[in-house]
C-alpha cells in the first residue's frame, strides 16, 4: 500500500540527487543478469544504468534511462527508456531474451489525473532471406496495462548483401491511468526473438529507443510540505517499495 504523506522516518532516509541509482533490470532467456535496485527516482532527478552480456556476434547490451520532471505548476512527467540497445545472434536456431524494467517515481503532490503511453523505434538487421526478428513490448503503468506493441518484420527478398528494416511502433492515443498515493510505477517487458539460420548475424538495434511516458496533472502540495525534496530520492523506502511491487505483480 502507498503512503499518502512523507513520514519522519522516510524523510530521514533520503539522499542528494545523483547519489542513488534506481530502476530494476532483469534479463532472462538466452542471457541472465540483474541490475539496479528498488529505489524510487526523486523529483527533478534523472539517471541511467548500462548493462550487457555476451561477445562477438552473440550479445546483448543497452542503457536504461529514467527521469522525473516536475514543472512546479501542476504538471509532472515521467520517462523510462531503453536506448543504445543491441541484441545480436549468429546462432543456427531461434534465440529469445526478455528484458523487464521496473521503475518507481516520486509524485510531486496529489494526482488529479494521469495518462501513459509507450513506443519503440529502431532497426532490424538481416544478412539472408528467411531470417527472423520479432519483438513484443508489454507495459503496465500502476495497475493499468497499456496496449501491447508487436514487431515482426522478417527478412524477405534479400539478394547478396545485408538489409536494414526500420522498426516503428506506437500505441496511438494515450491511456488513462488511475493513481493513488505518492509513488507511480512503470513496469515494462521487452521480449525479442532472433533466428539467424546460421547465415550470418541478425540483430535488433534501438538507437532511438523504446520509451514509456507518463503525464500527471497534480494538485501541488504547499511548498513547506516538500521543502528540500527537489532533487532528492527515497532510498530507505526500498523495502516498502519492493513489498508494494510484489503485491502488484501477484494481483
ABEGO torsion letter per residue (X at the ends): XBBABBBAAAAABBBBBGABBBEBBBBBEABBBBBEBABBBBBGBBBBBBBBBEBEABBBBBBBBBBBBBAGAGBBBBBBBBBGBBBBBABABBBBBBBBBBBBBBBBEBBABBBBBBBBBEBBBBABBGBBBBBBBBBBBEABBBBBBBBBAEBBGBBABBBBBBBBBBAEBBBBBBBBEABBBBBBBBBBBBBAGGAEBBBBBBAAEBBBBBBBBBBBBBAAAABGABGBBBAAAAAAAAAAAAAAAAX
